[in-house]
């Protein structure tokens, strides 16, 4: 399963990515909503894990 993690807090993102990778998920990480939008359009993901308060484009707008 491939997951896109969109999180602007680097420490939290690293912790989440490590935990998910330990469970054998493939995790791609970006730090803002605009990069998340681009990444989600470039690759196919099984799940998006979004922060709500993101720079540029918030998690609600990205999900919509």
Buried (B, 14 or more C-beta within 10 A) or exposed (E): EEBBBBBBEEEEBEEBBEEBEEEEBEBBBBBBBBBBBEBBEEEEBEEBBBBEEBEBBBBEEBEE
